[in-house]
Amino acid sequence: MTDTRPETPAPDYTALFAQALQESPTQDAPVLRPVHAQVSPAGLPQGIVRVPDTAAPIALPVGHEVLAELRSQASMKIGEAAGADASMTEQDRRQRGQSIIRQVVSEWATKYAASGSDLTPQQERAVREAVFDELFRAGRLQPLLDDPNVENIIIYGDKVRVDYADRPTRTWDPIAKTDRDLINLINHLARMQGQGERALTPATPNLNLRLADGSRLAASAYVTPRPSIVIRRHRTRGQGLNDLVRWGTIDASLAHFLTAAVKGRKNIIVVGSQGVGKTSLLRAMAREIPSTERVGTLESEYELHLHEDPEGPEVVAYEGRESNGERGADGKLQGELTLSDLFPQLLRMSLRRVIVGEVRSKEVVPMLHAMNEGEGGSMATLHARSPQLSIERLATLCLEAGIGMTEALAYRLIAQAVDFVVYVRLVDETELVGHDGKPGRKHRFVSHVMEITGIGEGGRPSHQMVFAPREQDGRREPRAVPHGNISQSCLEDLVRAGLDRTVLQRPWGSWSAPLETVVPL
């Protein structure tokens, strides 16, 4: 649908930030089972095969029609209990619900046993948990949300695909009996997360929300042939740079450099494609911000969760809000608050840094102004296919902001605002097995750290690689290692922030062993 909202004059973000700085520092499918994903082996090197699917099915002793009946019985009794006690909190309702579900399932199990089919204690517990999930959690989605190795859940009607961190992608049984049931489940999730203003309806056919575990859900219906849902999991929330070193995302040399860059108040953009770990890296770097600082975060859905870190800096967290689907007389969507709408208020919160979870639209302009006019140290993530293309992506977003910005001004703003671009790469080899029979895995690692050094040829930002892959004397390292390129003024700032300059003189960084991949990179 074309956005017909009229353009409004852009706020003076430079003045706002300067002012802020001055103020203060299916029915017959009772078994949920994985099915082999159909992946073409074409083009694989000889001797490399796909990893076999060995996951065991997650079985329920009865069909989902029985669960629906048990859910209905328990729901009625829970509603009666809540009606009789007006002071019942949500936690009380859940505890009372567990007791009622146990009673309802126990009575049903007794009748079920009388028919000649006894249930084991484990089976009865599985039924109780499934009924509880239907009422208070995510229903048939819950086993997938509980799996720490699930990265993405992709649903299109009755087709379900699951991406894992440690094994190949698989397809699963339907999550709901009908498309209508699937939409009801998504709206149930929105209500449970306290985001009742967000719903999947004909008036609001697109829905974005965060789940209790920090996962991000995006759903569309009524404008697609069937409901389409993607759930992006955040399997880690409290990790720091040392954890990323342990996982192989960065090495100790790069961790030391990034720590100095954060403490030295350098403006950093983390870029990469979807699902590579940009948010995880940004979150880890943000944990290096001194706890004495006041930081503002701006996200469409909370994913950084810096405001929940008791050891982190003081955080003012802002989250965008979706509209109710109606438009006012001015054409603006009623109830909607975009990141660009929230930015002016955020800049009035006496902040020393601003962190934008993901730059997608008009918020790019105030973000760059905040980076340019403040003390530095702001950060954001951005989708781009290479570190160099991140500059073009930022410029394109500036031109699309609708405030009359020229290409030359966009490039100048970027060159003045951004200090470093950190590029994260993902290599997925989970479908492959090497010649030694060892299965492949997913490799996430930083491959480049690019410094923006000012205005260069043609008015575009000039840049150089501080860290990048290296190939020398028959050795190839695809991960980021030092290249010794950095401007003198920036180096001096980082040294004052604690950087050991000898780190930049290690040609192979601190990697203790080559990256083990099935197919050489």
PASEPA-389565 format. One line per 2 residues: number of its first residue (from 1); their letters; for each residue z, x, y of C-alpha. Coordinates in Angstrom, 2 decimals. Layout:
// PASEPA-389565
NUM	a	Z:X:Y; ...;
// end
This chain:
// PASEPA-389565
1	mt	0.00:0.00:0.00; -0.95:1.37:3.38;
3	dt	1.97:2.08:5.66; 1.28:0.07:8.81;
5	rp	4.38:1.11:10.66; 3.63:2.16:14.25;
7	et	4.28:5.73:15.22; 7.37:6.25:17.35;
9	pa	7.96:9.13:19.77; 9.42:12.14:18.00;
11	pd	13.01:12.99:19.00; 13.59:16.27:20.81;
13	yt	14.98:18.14:17.79; 15.23:21.41:19.65;
15	al	17.58:19.90:22.22; 19.55:18.07:19.53;
17	fa	20.14:21.20:17.52; 21.08:23.23:20.59;
19	qa	23.57:20.50:21.55; 25.01:20.48:18.03;
21	lq	25.55:24.22:18.11; 27.41:23.99:21.41;
23	es	29.80:21.28:20.23; 31.53:23.42:17.54;
25	pt	30.80:25.60:14.55; 11.92:-3.38:-29.78;
27	qd	13.58:-6.37:-31.90; 12.54:-4.93:-35.30;
29	ap	13.30:-1.37:-34.39; 16.91:-0.71:-35.35;
31	vl	16.36:3.05:-35.54; 15.87:5.23:-32.50;
33	rp	13.84:8.09:-33.90; 11.66:10.89:-32.60;
35	vh	7.94:10.85:-33.40; 5.66:13.87:-33.21;
37	aq	4.02:14.20:-29.82; 0.23:14.40:-30.06;
39	vs	-0.55:17.81:-28.61; -3.94:19.37:-29.13;
41	pa	-3.81:22.87:-30.66; -7.20:23.72:-29.20;
43	gl	-7.32:27.01:-27.42; -4.21:28.52:-29.02;
45	pq	-4.49:32.20:-29.98; -5.07:32.83:-33.67;
47	gi	-1.87:33.00:-35.68; 0.08:30.79:-33.27;
49	vr	1.06:27.30:-34.42; 3.10:24.42:-33.08;
51	vp	6.82:24.14:-33.70; 7.58:21.50:-36.37;
53	dt	9.70:18.50:-35.37; 12.92:18.60:-37.37;
55	aa	15.24:16.36:-35.35; 17.20:13.80:-37.35;
57	pi	16.88:10.12:-36.39; 19.67:8.35:-34.58;
59	al	20.27:5.31:-36.81; 22.00:2.01:-36.15;
61	pv	22.98:-0.14:-39.13; 21.52:-3.34:-37.60;
63	gh	18.64:-4.38:-35.41; 18.85:-4.71:-31.67;
65	ev	18.76:-8.50:-31.90; 22.27:-8.28:-33.39;
67	la	23.37:-6.00:-30.57; 22.00:-8.49:-28.05;
69	el	24.11:-11.28:-29.60; 27.23:-9.10:-29.66;
71	rs	26.60:-8.10:-26.07; 26.31:-11.76:-25.05;
73	qa	29.61:-12.65:-26.74; 31.45:-9.69:-25.23;
75	sm	29.94:-10.26:-21.79; 31.15:-13.86:-21.73;
77	ki	34.72:-12.86:-22.64; 34.73:-9.99:-20.16;
79	ge	33.58:-12.40:-17.44; 36.36:-14.81:-18.31;
81	aa	38.93:-12.01:-18.15; 37.63:-10.82:-14.80;
83	ga	37.67:-14.37:-13.44; 41.30:-14.80:-14.46;
85	da	42.35:-11.59:-12.68; 40.87:-11.25:-9.19;
87	sm	42.55:-7.86:-8.71; 40.71:-6.25:-11.64;
89	te	38.99:-3.02:-10.61; 35.82:-1.68:-12.17;
91	qd	37.88:0.80:-14.19; 40.12:-2.04:-15.38;
93	rr	37.02:-4.05:-16.28; 35.70:-1.20:-18.40;
95	qr	39.00:-0.72:-20.20; 39.29:-4.45:-20.80;
97	gq	35.66:-4.43:-21.93; 36.34:-1.75:-24.53;
99	si	39.15:-3.84:-25.99; 37.02:-7.00:-26.06;
101	ir	34.05:-5.17:-27.59; 36.29:-3.73:-30.31;
103	qv	37.54:-7.25:-31.11; 34.07:-8.84:-31.08;
105	vs	32.52:-6.12:-33.26; 35.47:-6.18:-35.66;
107	ew	35.13:-9.94:-36.18; 31.38:-9.57:-36.65;
109	at	31.83:-6.67:-39.12; 34.19:-8.82:-41.22;
111	ky	31.56:-11.56:-41.47; 28.88:-8.95:-42.12;
113	aa	30.92:-7.50:-45.00; 31.32:-11.00:-46.49;
115	sg	27.53:-11.09:-46.84; 27.75:-8.11:-49.20;
117	sd	26.92:-5.34:-46.75; 29.92:-3.21:-45.88;
119	lt	29.87:-0.94:-42.85; 31.37:2.51:-42.84;
121	pq	33.83:3.29:-40.03; 31.17:5.52:-38.49;
123	qe	28.61:2.70:-38.52; 31.05:0.23:-36.97;
125	ra	31.86:2.75:-34.26; 28.13:3.25:-33.61;
127	vr	27.74:-0.51:-33.11; 30.71:-0.62:-30.71;
129	ea	29.30:2.26:-28.70; 25.84:0.65:-28.57;
131	vf	27.32:-2.64:-27.28; 29.37:-0.75:-24.68;
133	de	26.26:1.14:-23.61; 24.39:-2.15:-23.21;
135	lf	27.11:-3.56:-20.97; 28.44:-0.62:-19.01;
137	ra	26.00:2.23:-19.34; 22.24:2.73:-19.83;
139	gr	21.68:0.81:-23.07; 19.14:2.43:-25.37;
141	lq	18.61:5.14:-22.77; 22.17:6.38:-23.15;
143	pl	21.67:8.61:-26.24; 18.94:10.45:-24.35;
145	ld	21.08:10.78:-21.23; 23.92:12.13:-23.38;
147	dp	21.70:14.82:-24.94; 22.29:18.03:-22.92;
149	nv	18.89:19.40:-23.96; 16.84:16.50:-22.56;
151	en	15.03:17.48:-19.37; 12.75:14.51:-18.64;
153	ii	12.44:10.95:-19.94; 9.03:9.42:-19.25;
155	iy	8.55:5.70:-19.94; 5.43:3.56:-19.64;
157	gd	6.14:0.10:-20.99; 6.97:0.57:-24.66;
159	kv	5.79:4.18:-24.72; 8.57:6.75:-24.33;
161	rv	8.15:10.51:-24.12; 11.01:13.00:-23.96;
163	dy	10.77:16.58:-22.71; 13.37:19.01:-24.08;
165	ad	14.59:22.38:-22.92; 14.71:23.84:-26.42;
167	rp	11.97:22.15:-28.46; 8.59:20.43:-28.11;
169	tr	8.02:17.16:-26.31; 8.47:14.08:-28.52;
171	tw	7.79:10.37:-28.33; 10.51:7.80:-29.06;
173	dp	10.93:4.17:-29.98; 10.77:1.65:-27.10;
175	ia	13.76:1.49:-24.79; 13.44:-2.28:-24.26;
177	kt	11.95:-5.20:-26.16; 9.69:-6.34:-23.31;
179	dr	8.54:-5.10:-19.93; 10.82:-7.67:-18.30;
181	dl	13.79:-6.32:-20.27; 12.87:-2.81:-19.15;
183	in	12.83:-3.85:-15.49; 16.17:-5.62:-15.97;
185	li	17.61:-2.42:-17.46; 16.48:-0.36:-14.46;
187	nh	17.97:-2.87:-12.02; 21.17:-2.87:-14.09;
189	la	21.32:0.91:-13.66; 20.87:0.56:-9.90;
191	rm	23.77:-1.90:-9.67; 26.02:0.30:-11.80;
193	qg	25.41:3.28:-9.53; 26.62:1.33:-6.52;
195	qg	23.09:1.18:-5.11; 22.74:-2.59:-5.18;
197	er	20.39:-2.54:-2.20; 17.84:-0.79:-4.41;
199	al	15.99:-2.97:-6.93; 12.65:-3.14:-8.69;
201	tp	11.11:-6.41:-7.48; 7.68:-7.70:-6.40;
203	at	8.80:-7.10:-2.79; 9.99:-3.55:-3.58;
205	pn	7.75:-2.35:-6.43; 8.95:1.25:-6.16;
207	ln	12.52:2.34:-6.85; 14.18:5.74:-6.55;
209	lr	17.83:6.35:-7.30; 20.30:8.84:-8.70;
211	la	22.26:8.21:-11.88; 25.93:8.98:-12.43;
213	dg	25.16:12.30:-14.14; 23.03:13.47:-11.22;
215	sr	19.70:12.62:-12.84; 16.95:11.29:-10.58;
217	la	15.13:8.10:-11.57; 11.77:7.03:-10.15;
219	as	10.31:3.67:-11.22; 7.28:1.53:-10.36;
221	ay	6.35:-1.97:-11.46; 4.19:-4.87:-10.26;
223	vt	1.73:-2.34:-8.79; 1.14:-0.71:-12.19;
225	pr	-0.17:-2.34:-15.39; 3.23:-1.80:-17.01;
227	ps	6.58:-0.52:-15.72; 6.47:3.24:-15.26;
229	iv	9.72:5.23:-15.14; 10.50:8.93:-14.94;
231	ir	14.05:10.27:-15.24; 14.48:13.89:-14.19;
233	rh	17.63:15.40:-15.64; 19.86:17.93:-13.92;
235	rt	21.48:19.52:-16.93; 23.51:21.95:-14.83;
237	rg	25.33:21.26:-11.59; 28.00:23.92:-11.14;
239	qg	26.03:27.08:-11.78; 25.87:30.06:-9.47;
241	ln	23.52:33.01:-9.21; 25.39:34.88:-11.96;
243	dl	24.66:31.99:-14.33; 20.97:32.22:-13.46;
245	vr	21.11:35.94:-14.27; 22.60:35.12:-17.66;
247	wg	19.85:32.56:-18.34; 17.07:34.97:-17.31;
249	ti	15.91:33.09:-14.22; 16.64:36.12:-12.04;
251	da	18.03:39.60:-12.67; 21.09:41.19:-11.11;
253	sl	19.00:42.99:-8.47; 17.43:39.78:-7.22;
255	ah	20.78:37.95:-7.37; 22.25:40.65:-5.14;
257	fl	19.33:40.35:-2.72; 19.51:36.54:-2.54;
259	ta	23.26:36.68:-1.95; 22.70:39.00:1.01;
261	av	19.88:36.76:2.30; 22.18:33.72:2.28;
263	kg	25.12:35.54:3.84; 22.76:37.20:6.31;
265	rk	21.74:33.71:7.48; 18.08:33.99:6.53;
267	ni	16.04:30.76:6.36; 14.75:30.29:2.82;
269	iv	12.20:27.91:1.24; 12.32:27.62:-2.57;
271	vg	8.89:26.61:-3.88; 7.24:25.83:-7.21;
273	sq	5.78:22.95:-9.18; 7.73:19.99:-10.58;
275	gv	10.54:20.69:-13.02; 10.62:24.47:-12.63;
277	gk	14.21:24.63:-11.39; 13.87:24.71:-7.60;
279	ts	16.91:22.50:-7.03; 19.00:24.53:-9.48;
281	ll	18.16:27.75:-7.67; 18.79:26.20:-4.25;
283	ra	22.15:24.85:-5.44; 23.12:28.26:-6.82;
285	ma	22.20:30.02:-3.58; 24.08:27.44:-1.52;
287	re	27.25:28.29:-3.43; 27.07:31.72:-1.74;
289	ip	27.63:30.11:1.67; 31.13:30.98:2.90;
291	st	33.64:28.17:2.41; 34.56:28.35:6.11;
293	er	31.15:27.08:7.20; 30.12:23.49:7.89;
295	vg	26.82:22.56:6.24; 24.67:19.44:6.37;
297	tl	22.59:18.32:3.40; 19.75:15.82:3.59;
299	es	18.32:14.29:0.39; 16.42:11.19:-0.66;
301	ey	18.81:11.03:-3.64; 21.83:13.30:-4.06;
303	el	20.86:16.15:-6.40; 22.51:19.20:-4.90;
305	hl	26.04:17.68:-5.09; 27.36:20.39:-2.80;
307	he	29.74:17.84:-1.25; 31.43:17.56:-4.66;
309	dp	32.11:21.30:-5.01; 35.79:21.93:-4.16;
311	eg	35.16:25.67:-3.80; 32.07:25.35:-1.63;
313	pe	31.59:25.04:2.11; 32.46:21.94:4.11;
315	vv	29.51:19.63:3.56; 28.25:16.58:5.43;
317	ay	25.93:14.93:2.92; 23.28:12.42:3.99;
319	eg	21.19:10.32:1.58; 18.10:8.30:2.46;
321	re	18.02:4.55:1.92; 15.16:2.42:0.66;
323	sn	14.10:-0.80:2.34; 14.62:-4.37:1.13;
325	ge	10.87:-4.90:1.07; 10.66:-6.88:4.31;
327	rg	9.17:-5.77:7.61; 10.46:-6.52:11.07;
329	ad	8.48:-7.61:14.12; 7.77:-3.95:14.88;
331	gk	6.27:-3.43:11.43; 9.09:-1.16:10.30;
333	lq	10.48:-1.67:6.81; 13.84:-3.38:7.10;
335	ge	16.84:-1.38:5.94; 14.88:1.80:5.28;
337	lt	16.28:5.12:6.42; 13.98:8.07:5.83;
339	ls	15.02:11.70:6.00; 13.30:12.02:9.37;
341	dl	15.31:8.99:10.57; 18.56:10.66:9.50;
343	fp	17.81:14.11:10.85; 18.80:13.46:14.50;
345	ql	22.21:12.14:13.44; 22.71:15.01:11.01;
347	lr	22.11:17.52:13.81; 24.95:15.97:15.80;
349	ms	27.49:16.79:13.10; 28.46:20.26:14.42;
351	lr	26.69:22.15:11.65; 25.96:25.81:11.13;
353	rv	23.31:25.27:8.47; 21.02:22.48:7.27;
355	iv	19.84:22.13:3.67; 17.01:19.72:2.83;
357	ge	16.84:18.87:-0.87; 13.06:18.47:-0.88;
359	vr	10.58:18.48:1.98; 7.94:15.83:1.40;
361	sk	6.99:14.25:4.71; 7.78:14.04:8.44;
363	ev	11.19:15.68:8.01; 9.35:19.01:7.87;
365	vp	9.18:19.18:11.67; 12.89:18.73:12.45;
367	ml	13.71:21.01:9.54; 11.57:23.82:10.96;
369	ha	13.05:23.23:14.41; 16.55:23.42:12.92;
371	mn	15.66:26.71:11.23; 14.09:28.06:14.40;
373	eg	16.71:27.02:16.96; 19.94:27.42:15.03;
375	eg	21.88:30.42:13.82; 19.75:30.63:10.69;
377	gs	20.75:30.25:7.08; 19.08:26.88:6.46;
379	ma	17.28:26.19:3.18; 14.95:23.67:1.52;
381	tl	12.68:23.17:-1.48; 8.96:22.45:-1.40;
383	ha	6.22:21.71:-3.94; 3.54:24.42:-3.86;
385	rs	1.41:26.18:-6.47; 1.96:29.68:-5.13;
387	pq	4.10:31.40:-2.50; 1.08:31.86:-0.23;
389	ls	0.08:28.19:-0.52; 3.56:27.16:0.61;
391	ie	2.53:28.14:4.15; -0.51:25.87:3.98;
393	rl	1.59:23.08:2.50; 4.11:23.29:5.33;
395	at	1.32:23.30:7.91; -0.32:20.27:6.31;
397	lc	2.93:18.32:6.38; 3.38:19.21:10.05;
399	le	-0.11:17.91:10.88; 0.53:14.73:8.88;
401	ag	3.76:14.03:10.75; 1.82:12.09:13.37;
403	ig	3.36:13.69:16.47; 0.21:15.35:17.78;
405	mt	0.96:18.83:16.46; -1.96:21.25:16.33;
407	ea	-2.68:23.68:13.53; -1.91:26.66:15.75;
409	la	1.46:25.20:16.75; 2.29:24.40:13.11;
411	yr	1.58:27.98:12.05; 3.60:29.36:14.97;
413	li	6.56:27.12:14.13; 6.46:28.22:10.48;
415	aq	6.22:31.91:11.38; 9.19:31.63:13.71;
417	av	11.35:29.50:11.41; 10.96:30.78:7.84;
419	df	12.23:34.18:6.71; 11.70:34.08:2.94;
421	vv	9.76:32.04:0.39; 11.17:32.21:-3.16;
423	yv	8.68:31.11:-5.84; 9.90:29.78:-9.21;
425	rl	7.58:29.71:-12.22; 7.75:27.80:-15.51;
427	vd	6.02:28.92:-18.73; 6.37:26.32:-21.51;
429	et	5.85:27.70:-25.01; 7.93:25.16:-26.95;
431	el	4.82:23.96:-28.80; 4.08:27.46:-30.10;
433	vg	5.28:29.76:-32.87; 4.63:33.48:-32.77;
435	hd	3.24:35.74:-35.51; 6.80:36.53:-36.59;
437	gk	7.55:32.84:-37.13; 9.87:32.67:-34.13;
439	pg	9.43:29.48:-32.09; 8.55:29.69:-28.43;
441	rk	10.71:28.33:-25.63; 10.59:27.48:-21.95;
443	hr	10.78:30.39:-19.55; 11.91:29.67:-16.00;
445	fv	12.03:32.63:-13.67; 11.52:33.68:-10.09;
447	sh	8.24:35.57:-9.86; 7.95:36.23:-6.11;
449	vm	10.04:36.61:-3.00; 7.77:36.63:0.03;
451	ei	8.89:37.60:3.54; 7.28:35.88:6.54;
453	tg	6.87:38.65:9.10; 5.44:36.83:12.12;
455	ig	2.05:35.78:13.46; -0.85:37.55:11.81;
457	eg	-4.64:37.45:11.77; -6.19:34.19:12.89;
459	gr	-2.87:32.89:14.18; -1.57:32.37:10.65;
461	ps	1.85:33.62:9.51; 1.72:37.14:8.11;
463	hq	3.64:37.92:4.97; 4.49:40.59:2.41;
465	mv	5.97:40.58:-1.07; 9.51:41.91:-1.31;
467	fa	9.76:41.02:-5.02; 6.76:40.31:-7.26;
469	pr	5.40:40.99:-10.77; 4.44:44.59:-11.57;
471	eq	1.95:46.20:-13.96; 2.12:49.97:-14.29;
473	dg	1.66:52.63:-16.98; 0.87:50.04:-19.64;
475	rr	3.93:47.94:-18.85; 3.65:44.43:-17.47;
477	ep	6.59:42.55:-15.93; 5.74:38.96:-14.86;
479	ra	9.17:38.37:-13.33; 10.15:39.35:-9.82;
481	vp	10.91:43.05:-9.38; 11.26:45.02:-6.12;
483	hg	8.13:46.24:-4.35; 9.89:47.94:-1.46;
485	ni	8.17:45.87:1.22; 10.50:44.48:3.89;
487	sq	10.59:44.60:7.67; 13.07:47.02:9.15;
489	sc	14.88:44.44:11.28; 15.31:42.11:8.32;
491	le	16.53:44.97:6.13; 19.14:45.91:8.70;
493	dl	20.38:42.30:8.82; 20.70:42.19:5.03;
495	vr	22.48:45.54:4.87; 25.04:44.24:7.37;
497	ag	25.46:41.22:5.08; 26.26:43.48:2.11;
499	ld	22.88:44.47:0.64; 22.75:47.78:-1.21;
501	rt	19.33:49.02:-0.09; 18.91:51.07:-3.28;
503	vl	18.35:47.76:-5.07; 14.93:47.60:-3.43;
505	qr	14.04:51.01:-4.85; 14.22:50.00:-8.51;
507	pw	10.60:49.46:-9.64; 11.60:47.37:-12.66;
509	gs	14.68:45.76:-11.17; 17.63:45.23:-13.49;
511	ws	15.78:43.65:-16.40; 17.23:45.12:-19.59;
513	ap	14.31:44.08:-21.82; 10.74:42.77:-21.45;
515	le	10.19:39.01:-21.31; 9.57:37.83:-24.88;
517	tv	6.71:35.35:-24.85; 4.45:34.07:-27.63;
519	vp	1.37:34.59:-25.48; 1.48:37.67:-23.20;
521	l	1.68:36.79:-19.51;
// end
